[in-house]
């Protein structure tokens, strides 16, 4: 998360469930009157670390260790929900989501990792230039039929 700028501008993910793509689509179409079929919305991810735990890792967690994985699961799910809403509500909008895989989570406040992050930035640039978008997974409920 980035600091507040000029007392009013905040990181787009703060109030929009970690991904401001739905809010951006809403403002473009409903507030500015842009036509979905004439609009391209580009969503850039911050990198996706692997999900899940190694086999047997959960049995070694203490109750307080579950806080981070549980909160992380809710934040990740809400970000996916924003993408799904854009895709569902405005199917004629040219919505492109770009994301790079990360081998592990990278703290945003570790300056020693900047060269590594620059490499992921170059990979993101390659994905954008080749239009290598991330598939928007549909939301499902347990027991739902497809």
C-alpha positions in Angstrom: 0.0 0.0 0.0 1.3 3.5 -0.9 1.1 6.5 1.3 -1.7 9.1 0.9 -0.7 11.9 -1.6 -1.8 15.5 -1.3 -4.1 14.5 1.5 -6.7 12.9 -0.7 -5.2 10.3 -3.2 -4.9 6.8 -1.9 -3.8 3.5 -3.3 -6.6 2.2 -5.5 -6.8 -1.1 -3.7 -7.6 0.4 -0.3 -11.3 1.0 -0.7 -12.0 -1.4 -3.5 -11.3 -4.8 -2.0 -7.7 -4.8 -3.1 -8.5 -4.2 -6.8 -10.1 -1.0 -8.1 -11.1 -2.4 -11.5 -14.8 -2.5 -10.7 -14.7 1.1 -9.5 -12.8 2.2 -12.6 -15.3 0.5 -14.9 -18.3 2.0 -13.0 -16.8 5.6 -13.1 -15.9 5.3 -16.8 -19.3 3.9 -17.9 -21.8 5.2 -15.4 -20.3 8.6 -14.4 -18.4 9.6 -17.6 -20.8 8.0 -20.0 -18.2 6.0 -21.9 -19.6 3.2 -24.1 -18.4 -0.2 -22.9 -17.9 -1.5 -26.5 -15.5 1.5 -27.1 -13.6 1.3 -23.8 -10.6 -0.7 -22.8 -9.9 -1.2 -19.1 -6.4 -2.4 -18.2 -5.9 -3.9 -14.7 -2.3 -4.5 -13.6 -1.7 -6.9 -10.7 1.1 -6.6 -8.2 2.2 -10.2 -8.6 0.6 -13.4 -7.5 2.5 -15.5 -5.0 1.8 -19.2 -4.9 -1.3 -20.1 -2.9 -1.7 -22.9 -0.4 0.6 -24.4 2.1 3.1 -27.2 1.8 1.8 -30.6 2.9 1.8 -30.9 6.7 2.5 -27.1 7.2 -1.0 -26.5 8.6 -0.6 -28.9 11.4 2.4 -26.9 12.7 0.5 -23.6 12.9 -0.5 -22.1 16.3 -3.9 -20.4 16.5 -2.4 -16.9 16.0 -0.5 -18.1 12.9 -3.9 -18.6 11.1 -4.7 -14.9 11.1 -2.5 -14.0 8.1 -3.6 -16.9 5.8 -7.3 -16.3 6.6 -7.1 -12.5 6.0 -5.1 -13.1 2.9 -7.7 -15.5 1.6 -10.5 -13.0 2.0 -8.5 -10.2 0.4 -7.5 -12.4 -2.6 -11.1 -13.6 -3.0 -12.4 -10.0 -2.9 -10.0 -9.0 -5.6 -11.1 -11.8 -7.8 -14.7 -10.8 -7.1 -14.1 -7.3 -8.5 -12.7 -8.8 -11.7 -15.7 -11.1 -12.0 -18.2 -8.2 -11.5 -16.6 -6.2 -14.3 -16.7 -9.2 -16.6 -20.3 -10.0 -15.6 -21.9 -6.5 -15.6 -20.1 -5.1 -18.7 -19.5 -8.1 -21.0 -18.9 -5.7 -24.0 -16.1 -3.9 -22.1 -12.6 -4.8 -23.3 -11.3 -5.8 -19.9 -7.7 -6.9 -19.7 -6.1 -8.2 -16.5 -2.3 -8.6 -16.4 -0.5 -10.5 -13.6 2.9 -12.0 -13.0 3.5 -15.1 -10.9 5.9 -14.8 -8.0 7.8 -17.6 -6.4 7.1 -16.2 -2.9 5.5 -13.1 -1.4 7.7 -10.0 -1.6 7.4 -7.3 1.1 6.7 -3.9 -0.4 9.0 -2.2 2.1 12.2 -4.1 1.4 14.6 -2.0 -0.7 17.0 -4.9 -1.1 14.3 -6.6 -3.3 14.1 -3.6 -5.8 16.3 -5.3 -8.5 14.1 -8.4 -8.3 11.0 -6.3 -8.5 12.4 -4.6 -11.6 12.8 -8.0 -13.2 9.1 -8.7 -12.5 8.2 -5.3 -13.9 10.0 -6.2 -17.2 8.1 -9.5 -17.2 4.8 -7.5 -16.8 5.8 -5.3 -19.7 6.4 -8.4 -21.9 3.0 -9.7 -20.9 1.3 -6.4 -21.8 3.1 -6.1 -25.1 2.1 -9.7 -26.0 -1.4 -9.2 -24.7 -0.9 -12.2 -22.3 -3.9 -11.6 -20.1 -4.9 -13.5 -17.0 -8.1 -15.5 -17.3 -10.9 -14.2 -15.2 -12.1 -17.2 -13.2 -15.9 -17.4 -12.7 -17.2 -17.3 -9.2 -18.9 -20.4 -8.1 -20.7 -21.6 -5.0 -20.4 -25.0 -3.4 -22.7 -27.4 -5.2 -23.5 -25.1 -8.1 -24.0 -26.7 -11.4 -22.3 -25.5 -14.5 
